[in-house]
Amino acid sequence: MDTFDERSDVPIIAFFGTKGGVGKTTITSRFAEFVSYSVNSPNILMIDFDVDHRGLTVLCSRGRGFSCKTIHEYVKDGITSLDSAIDVTEEKRLTSGGKLYLIPSAHADSKLTFRVTADLNYNDLVNTIIELIKEAVSRYDIGCVVIDCGPVINPYTAAAAHIADHAFIIGQNEPISYEALSNYSHKIREFFDEFNSSKMAVILNKVRGSVKEGHGIFAVIPFTLEVVDISEGLDNVDTIRVVLFESYIQAIVVKIFHKIYSGPHCQDHFLVDLRYSPLRGYLVC
């Protein structure tokens, strides 16, 4: 198996969900956008591994069609050479910062997604992903890779956890989220028995009330109805509360790249300017 340095020279961050509706895709997209606003404006590659629900693909494409190959097509046809990624920079709220690119999961009418997933060779899948990332890093000058995974452990999510430097389970303040941290590692080892569980941690979203200590909790994001409205595509009426939500995402970016990446991957372009959120003019620190 390739080592991290052999597959790319950029950090890879993966996000998982304990179930649908926990805000995983919203957090993933905001996280990628905030990293792009970092010093030196790194370009970010987002990859949607949820070939069934396609949340990140739908969110970033906004219903527009796209002609580039999808993760499903790369894997189904055994293609390891990158066709192209979609430039979704226009989805950012600010014009500053680096670009956002997306490798979509699947087309809305893609066929055989379940059968292809069930028949995957796990090591071939990892090698395909690594080759795609390496080519994207070179072609688009990528500074960070962010992967959005589905809410269940399958070959895609297991492969993402395996290659990621850090894998975050997005859950809520309930037993299923706490159980997921221990159960996910065992399930991933069914695919990759050498999986290192220390890279996994929990981000609790939509939290109301007190939170149990421990359980590998990396960050806690309080509940606001406005964030639910955004994730469901509804009009938002309270910009200030959205700024509050995004300040927590911003703090997660800083915590990852300031505290976790103290080695060769902690480069200057990941030092985030905390003075403003993407909604320009609102102080968040």
Salt bridges, closest charged atoms under 4 A:
GLU33 OE1 - ARG93 NH2 2.84
ASP50 OD1 - HIS53 ND1 3.26
GLU73 OE2 - HIS107 NE2 3.92
ASP77 OD1 - LYS76 NZ 2.99
GLU90 OE2 - ARG64 NH2 3.19
GLU91 OE1 - ARG62 NE 2.94
GLU91 OE2 - ARG64 NH2 3.39
GLU131 OE2 - LYS134 NZ 3.71
GLU135 OE2 - ARG139 NH2 2.75
ASP148 OD1 - LYS24 NZ 2.78
GLU174 OE2 - LYS19 NZ 2.96
GLU194 OE2 - HIS162 NE2 3.89
GLU226 OE1 - ARG241 NH1 3.82
ASP238 OD2 - ARG241 NE 3.23
GLU246 OE2 - ARG30 NE 2.66
GLU246 OE2 - ARG93 NH1 2.84
ASP273 OD2 - ARG275 NH2 2.72
